[in-house]
């Protein structure tokens, strides 16, 4: 397929990661050592998480908040949400409890994925107050453990339970259309309370196509890209950079 024929971002993700295969795709630096995740590994993890979200009750069109700093799991979670037919709602990591509650309530988020225990401290009180929030998946275990309301599931447990080749998830994702909403991006709120901006799969794919054309003009091929802007802020720009190239770098 190509930018003009991909039906949605999830399909683009699974096709491009399959092309990468066992080549590095996402990188993270831990304890001063860079470690990579291959295209195949990223696809398998996204598929497992997507299955897990569906099993936990996330359906087509449901909103799923994504509260995380820049890290490979951010991208994996984002595409897992979309592959499940849901809508990604990325949130600023600087949000306080009231900010998270506004985004959760305004978007009607049914589920959330949160990364660190520190971020969970500010997010979980908001999740408890949200009328729609039913489930939270924690990448790192919260300080008070997984037995809180709403139901908290650990990332590694969800991926382990639903591990497998991504074929079924990739096939189901093909039904998502370019005009479907892929994400709700909340503004910084400088002109009032943050407002959710609806972006379709087709709109971001168009950004990807434009970014690819610019990269072609620069003559870049297998260059490594470092993401330093918050992904929740630069979502559409990041999406435009991730797939025209063979390697995308994430640091956290």
C-alpha positions as CSV (number, residue, x, y, z in Angstrom):
1,X,0.0,0.0,0.0
2,X,0.9,3.7,0.0
3,X,-0.1,6.9,1.6
4,X,-3.0,7.2,-0.8
5,X,-4.3,3.7,-0.2
6,X,-3.7,3.0,3.5
7,X,-7.2,2.9,5.1
8,X,-5.9,4.0,8.5
9,X,-2.9,4.5,10.7
10,X,-3.0,1.1,12.3
11,X,-2.8,-0.6,8.9
12,X,0.2,1.6,8.0
13,X,1.8,0.7,11.3
14,X,1.5,-3.1,10.8
15,X,2.6,-3.0,7.2
16,X,5.7,-0.8,7.9
17,X,6.8,-2.8,11.0
18,X,6.5,-6.0,8.9
19,X,8.8,-4.4,6.4
20,X,11.3,-3.6,9.1
21,X,11.1,-7.2,10.5
22,X,14.0,-7.8,12.9
23,X,15.6,-4.4,12.2
24,X,15.5,-1.8,15.0
25,X,12.5,0.4,15.1
26,X,12.2,2.1,18.5
27,X,15.0,2.9,20.9
28,X,15.2,3.8,24.6
29,X,18.0,4.7,26.9
30,X,18.1,3.0,30.3
31,X,21.0,3.2,32.7
32,X,23.1,4.9,30.0
33,X,22.6,2.0,27.6
34,X,20.6,2.2,24.4
35,X,18.3,-0.7,23.7
36,X,16.2,-1.3,20.6
37,X,12.8,-2.8,19.8
38,X,12.5,-4.4,16.4
39,X,9.6,-3.8,14.0
40,X,8.3,-7.4,14.7
41,X,8.5,-6.9,18.4
42,X,6.7,-3.6,18.3
43,X,3.9,-5.1,16.1
44,X,3.5,-8.1,18.4
45,X,3.3,-5.9,21.5
46,X,0.8,-3.5,19.9
47,X,-1.3,-6.5,18.8
48,X,-1.3,-8.1,22.3
49,X,-2.3,-4.8,23.9
50,X,-5.0,-4.3,21.3
51,X,-6.5,-7.7,22.1
52,X,-6.2,-6.9,25.8
53,X,-8.1,-3.6,25.4
54,X,-10.9,-5.4,23.5
55,X,-11.1,-8.1,26.2
56,X,-11.3,-5.4,28.9
57,X,-14.3,-3.9,27.2
58,X,-12.9,-1.2,24.9
59,X,-14.9,-1.1,21.8
60,X,-15.2,0.8,18.5
61,X,-15.1,4.5,19.1
62,X,-14.3,4.4,22.8
63,X,-11.9,6.9,24.1
64,X,-8.7,5.7,25.8
65,X,-6.4,8.2,27.5
66,X,-2.6,7.9,27.2
67,X,-0.7,9.4,30.0
68,X,3.0,8.8,29.4
69,X,6.4,10.5,28.8
70,X,8.2,9.8,25.6
71,X,9.1,6.1,25.5
72,X,8.6,3.2,23.0
73,X,5.5,2.1,24.9
74,X,3.9,5.4,24.0
75,X,3.9,4.6,20.3
76,X,3.0,1.0,20.9
77,X,0.0,1.9,23.1
78,X,-1.1,4.6,20.6
79,X,-1.3,2.2,17.7
80,X,-2.8,-0.6,19.9
81,X,-5.6,1.8,20.9
82,X,-6.3,2.6,17.2
83,X,-6.0,-1.0,16.1
84,X,-8.7,-1.8,18.7
85,X,-11.0,0.6,16.9
86,X,-10.8,3.1,19.7
87,X,-9.7,6.7,19.8
88,X,-6.5,7.8,21.4
89,X,-6.6,10.7,23.9
90,X,-3.0,11.7,24.8
91,X,-2.5,13.8,27.9
92,X,0.2,16.1,29.0
93,X,2.5,14.6,31.7
94,X,2.4,18.0,33.5
95,X,-1.3,17.7,34.0
96,X,-2.5,17.9,37.6
97,X,-5.5,15.9,39.0
98,X,-8.0,18.6,37.9
99,X,-6.6,18.7,34.4
100,X,-6.8,14.9,34.0
101,X,-10.3,14.9,35.3
102,X,-11.3,17.5,32.7
103,X,-9.8,15.5,29.8
104,X,-11.3,12.2,31.1
105,X,-14.7,13.7,31.6
106,X,-14.8,15.8,28.5
107,X,-13.7,13.0,26.2
108,X,-15.8,10.4,28.0
109,X,-12.7,8.2,28.2
110,X,-13.6,4.6,29.1
111,X,-10.0,3.4,29.7
112,X,-6.5,4.8,30.2
113,X,-2.9,3.7,29.9
114,X,-0.5,5.4,32.4
115,X,3.3,4.9,32.5
116,X,5.1,5.7,35.7
117,X,4.1,5.4,39.4
118,X,4.7,9.2,39.7
119,X,2.3,10.0,36.8
120,X,-0.2,7.5,38.3
121,X,-0.2,9.5,41.5
122,X,-1.8,12.4,39.7
123,X,-3.9,10.5,37.3
124,X,-5.6,7.8,39.4
125,X,-7.5,10.2,41.7
126,X,-8.9,11.8,38.5
127,X,-9.8,8.3,37.1
128,X,-11.7,7.5,40.3
129,X,-13.8,10.6,39.9
130,X,-14.5,10.1,36.2
131,X,-17.9,8.6,35.6
132,X,-16.9,6.8,32.4
133,X,-13.5,5.4,33.4
134,X,-13.6,1.6,33.9
135,X,-10.1,0.3,33.5
136,X,-6.5,1.5,33.7
137,X,-3.4,-0.3,32.3
138,X,-0.2,0.7,34.2
139,X,3.1,0.3,32.3
140,X,4.9,0.5,35.7
141,X,3.1,-0.7,38.9
142,X,1.5,2.1,40.9
143,X,2.8,2.7,44.4
144,X,-0.4,1.5,46.0
145,X,-0.6,-1.7,43.9
146,X,-3.0,-2.9,41.2
147,X,-6.0,-3.5,43.4
148,X,-7.7,-0.1,43.2
149,X,-10.8,1.4,41.6
150,X,-11.1,1.7,38.7
151,X,-9.6,-1.8,37.9
152,X,-5.9,-1.5,37.3
153,X,-4.1,-4.1,35.1
154,X,-0.3,-4.2,34.7
155,X,1.1,-3.7,31.2
156,X,3.3,-6.8,31.2
157,X,0.4,-9.0,32.4
158,X,-1.9,-7.8,29.6
159,X,0.8,-8.4,27.0
160,X,1.6,-11.8,28.3
161,X,-2.0,-13.0,28.3
162,X,-2.7,-11.8,24.8
163,X,0.7,-12.6,23.1
164,X,0.7,-13.8,19.5
165,X,1.3,-12.9,15.9
166,X,-0.4,-9.6,14.9
167,X,-2.2,-11.0,11.9
168,X,-5.7,-11.1,13.4
169,X,-5.4,-7.6,14.8
170,X,-4.0,-6.2,11.6
171,X,-6.8,-7.8,9.6
172,X,-9.5,-6.4,11.9
173,X,-7.9,-3.0,11.8
174,X,-8.4,-2.8,8.0
175,X,-12.1,-2.1,8.6
176,X,-11.2,1.3,10.1
177,X,-11.8,4.1,7.6
178,X,-9.7,7.2,6.8
179,X,-12.6,9.4,7.9
180,X,-12.8,7.8,11.4
181,X,-11.4,9.7,14.3
182,X,-8.0,8.5,15.3
183,X,-7.3,10.7,18.3
184,X,-8.5,13.7,20.4
185,X,-5.7,16.2,21.0
186,X,-6.4,18.5,23.9
187,X,-5.1,22.1,23.6
188,X,-2.9,23.6,26.3
189,X,-5.8,25.6,27.6
190,X,-4.2,29.1,27.3
191,X,-7.6,30.4,25.9
192,X,-9.7,28.7,28.5
193,X,-10.1,25.1,29.5
194,X,-8.4,22.6,27.1
195,X,-10.5,21.7,24.1
196,X,-10.4,18.4,22.3
197,X,-9.5,18.5,18.6
198,X,-10.6,15.6,16.5
199,X,-8.1,14.3,14.0
200,X,-9.0,11.6,11.5
201,X,-6.8,8.8,10.3
202,X,-6.7,10.3,6.9
203,X,-5.6,13.7,8.2
204,X,-2.6,12.3,9.9
205,X,-1.7,10.0,7.0
206,X,-1.7,13.2,4.8
207,X,0.8,14.7,7.3
208,X,2.9,11.5,6.9
209,X,2.9,11.9,3.2
210,X,4.0,15.5,3.4
211,X,6.8,14.7,5.8
212,X,8.0,11.9,3.6
213,X,8.2,14.2,0.6
214,X,10.3,16.7,2.7
215,X,12.6,13.9,3.9
216,X,13.1,12.7,0.3
217,X,14.2,16.2,-0.7
218,X,16.7,16.2,2.1
219,X,18.1,12.9,0.9
220,X,17.6,11.1,4.2
221,X,17.4,7.3,4.2
222,X,18.3,5.2,7.2
223,X,18.8,8.1,9.6
224,X,17.9,7.9,13.3
225,X,15.4,10.4,14.6
226,X,15.4,11.6,18.2
227,X,12.0,12.6,19.7
228,X,12.3,15.4,22.3
229,X,9.0,17.2,22.1
230,X,6.3,15.7,24.2
231,X,4.4,13.2,22.0
232,X,1.1,14.4,23.5
233,X,1.9,17.9,22.1
234,X,3.5,17.0,18.8
235,X,1.3,14.0,18.0
236,X,0.6,14.6,14.4
237,X,4.1,15.8,13.6
238,X,5.6,12.7,15.2
239,X,3.2,10.5,13.3
240,X,4.5,12.1,10.1
241,X,8.1,11.2,10.9
242,X,7.7,7.7,12.2
243,X,7.0,5.7,9.1
244,X,8.7,7.2,6.1
245,X,12.0,6.2,7.7
246,X,13.3,2.8,8.8
247,X,14.3,3.8,12.3
248,X,12.6,6.1,14.8
249,X,14.3,6.9,18.1
250,X,12.5,7.5,21.3
251,X,14.3,8.6,24.5
252,X,13.0,8.8,28.0
